[in-house]
């Protein structure tokens, strides 16, 4: 049986290279854990009823009959509230 001695030495790998590879590996692992948590949370949300389908049907019917009224002030207020929340969350994450 012939032993192949073609394996090259890796002694020229610096400790910085090893550290960088280790950090990259742990970062990848953390991202994978976050993705798994997100999938779990979204599957929980999917199992819970978030939408009131009877209310959706009422609104659809009102729209088709031309009886649905949009309150522009309420829409504007809620849009501003959402914009404020987004700005606040960006400030907190910075």
C-alpha positions as semicolon CSV with decimal commas, in nm:
position;residue;x (nm);y (nm);z (nm)
1;X;0,000;0,000;0,000
2;X;0,136;0,340;-0,099
3;X;0,101;0,637;0,137
4;X;0,044;0,967;-0,034
5;X;0,257;1,243;0,117
6;X;0,101;1,517;-0,095
7;X;-0,072;1,685;0,199
8;X;0,081;2,028;0,241
9;X;0,167;2,184;0,571
10;X;-0,063;2,450;0,708
11;X;0,187;2,598;0,944
12;X;0,181;2,928;0,756
13;X;-0,178;2,997;0,870
14;X;-0,164;3,283;1,116
15;X;-0,361;3,304;1,438
16;X;-0,543;3,605;1,291
17;X;-0,668;3,387;1,004
18;X;-0,792;3,128;1,252
19;X;-0,961;3,398;1,463
20;X;-1,130;3,552;1,157
21;X;-1,260;3,213;1,045
22;X;-1,389;3,141;1,394
23;X;-1,568;3,477;1,414
24;X;-1,721;3,426;1,070
25;X;-1,841;3,083;1,173
26;X;-2,000;3,210;1,496
27;X;-2,162;3,501;1,308
28;X;-2,308;3,259;1,056
29;X;-2,435;3,041;1,339
30;X;-2,605;3,339;1,507
31;X;-2,774;3,437;1,180
32;X;-2,899;3,082;1,140
33;X;-3,044;3,085;1,493
34;X;-3,219;3,419;1,422
35;X;-3,367;3,278;1,103
36;X;-3,495;2,973;1,290
37;X;-3,656;3,197;1,554
38;X;-3,823;3,407;1,283
39;X;-3,965;3,096;1,117
40;X;-4,097;2,972;1,451
41;X;-4,260;3,306;1,533
42;X;-4,417;3,336;1,187
43;X;-4,557;2,982;1,212
44;X;-4,709;3,071;1,549
45;X;-4,865;3,382;1,399
46;X;-5,001;3,184;1,107
47;X;-5,177;2,948;1,345
48;X;-5,341;3,239;1,528
49;X;-5,622;3,422;1,353
50;X;-5,505;3,778;1,298
51;X;-5,775;3,874;1,050
52;X;-6,143;3,891;1,134
53;X;-6,281;3,738;0,815
54;X;-6,638;3,838;0,895
55;X;-6,526;4,201;0,919
56;X;-6,338;4,164;0,589
57;X;-6,657;4,038;0,425
58;X;-6,857;4,331;0,566
59;X;-6,604;4,578;0,425
60;X;-6,599;4,403;0,086
61;X;-6,976;4,420;0,069
62;X;-6,981;4,788;0,170
63;X;-6,723;4,866;-0,100
64;X;-6,916;4,679;-0,367
65;X;-7,237;4,862;-0,267
66;X;-7,060;5,197;-0,264
67;X;-7,141;5,248;0,103
68;X;-6,784;5,232;0,236
69;X;-6,661;5,569;0,357
70;X;-6,296;5,652;0,414
71;X;-6,226;5,886;0,703
72;X;-5,925;6,079;0,573
73;X;-5,841;6,224;0,916
74;X;-5,815;5,880;1,074
75;X;-5,603;5,751;0,784
76;X;-5,371;6,053;0,811
77;X;-5,339;6,021;1,190
78;X;-5,254;5,652;1,170
79;X;-5,006;5,713;0,888
80;X;-4,830;5,977;1,097
81;X;-4,826;5,744;1,400
82;X;-4,666;5,471;1,189
83;X;-4,405;5,712;1,052
84;X;-4,322;5,828;1,406
85;X;-4,282;5,467;1,523
86;X;-4,052;5,387;1,232
87;X;-3,836;5,692;1,298
88;X;-3,818;5,610;1,670
89;X;-3,721;5,247;1,604
90;X;-3,445;5,360;1,363
91;X;-3,308;5,596;1,628
92;X;-3,309;5,318;1,889
93;X;-3,134;5,073;1,653
94;X;-2,862;5,323;1,557
